[in-house]
Amino acid sequence: MNLVLITEPEVSAGLPLADARTTHLLGTVGLRMGQTFHVGLVGGLRGLATVTAIAPALRFNVVWEKSVQTRLPLTVLIGLPRPQTAKKVLHDLASLGAARLIFFEADKGDPGYVASSLWKDGEYREHLRKGTEQACSTLVPTVDRVASLAEALALVSGDGWKVALDPYEATGALGESAPASASAGLLAVGPERGWSDKERALLRAQGFRMQHLGDRILRVEAACLVGGALLLAHLRAWQAHRALG
């Protein structure tokens, strides 16, 4: 991890020695007295922490940044994939900086995926956290899970650049016709078995353009990451890296 997410109370109380974060910092990273590491408050500031004590808890002083990172203008709609794939999507899109992820039960999806402990036990939050920490960020994406594409579309604004990835009925490559005035991107990625005709009709009715990522069939996690990055690049949403400390 490139940053450790902490809570407000932990700024003063420190991290318990049995905490997984402490184990990683002391055991894997090998932190010692006086050394530094990156911390951040969820949705808030990042800071450079200096270790001041290792027992009875890992304590540190923090020099905070003056402003919070800017959230990137990207929402991704994803046809609910198998749990192992969903874990990768959650981690990678959190690292990329997507603001919102909406998973929906697709017409051609496997209904058994809904019953996974990933969703029932809230395990998905751990993958979001790890992806955000990997990116040295505090901006954890919001996540919704709904029963259909129609419900997913009802949750999003009508504004922005709307792209649905579809290698079979695409009218062009992603980015060939990026609207000059768009300030936010909305990317729709179907499940492993692709879109149904009903879903395609619904997407078109909502202003989505069917576009592709070349003459190859990508895995869902790859399509989400590549498609999201291309949308952000064409929106000129990338920001220069801001080093801590």
HELIX and SHEET records of a PDB file:
HELIX    1   1 GLU A    8  ALA A   13  1                                   6    
HELIX    2   2 ALA A   20  THR A   23  1                                   4    
HELIX    3   3 HIS A   24  VAL A   29  3                                   6    
HELIX    4   4 PRO A   83  LEU A   96  1                                  14    
HELIX    5   5 PRO A  111  ALA A  115  5                                   5    
HELIX    6   6 SER A  117  LYS A  120  1                                   4    
HELIX    7   7 TYR A  124  GLN A  134  1                                  11    
HELIX    8   8 LEU A  149  ALA A  154  1                                   6    
HELIX    9   9 ASP A  197  ALA A  205  1                                   9    
HELIX   10  10 VAL A  220  HIS A  234  1                                  15    
SHEET    1   A 5 VAL A   4  ILE A   6  0                                        
SHEET    2   A 5 THR A  36  LEU A  41  1                                        
SHEET    3   A 5 ARG A  46  ALA A  53 -1                                        
SHEET    4   A 5 ALA A  57  TRP A  64 -1                                        
SHEET    5   A 5 LEU A  15  PRO A  16 -1                                        
SHEET    1   B 6 THR A 142  VAL A 146  0                                        
SHEET    2   B 6 ARG A 100  PHE A 104  1                                        
SHEET    3   B 6 LEU A  74  GLY A  79  1                                        
SHEET    4   B 6 GLY A 185  VAL A 189  1                                        
SHEET    5   B 6 TRP A 161  LEU A 165  1                                        
SHEET    6   B 6 ARG A 209  GLN A 211  1                                        
END                                                                             
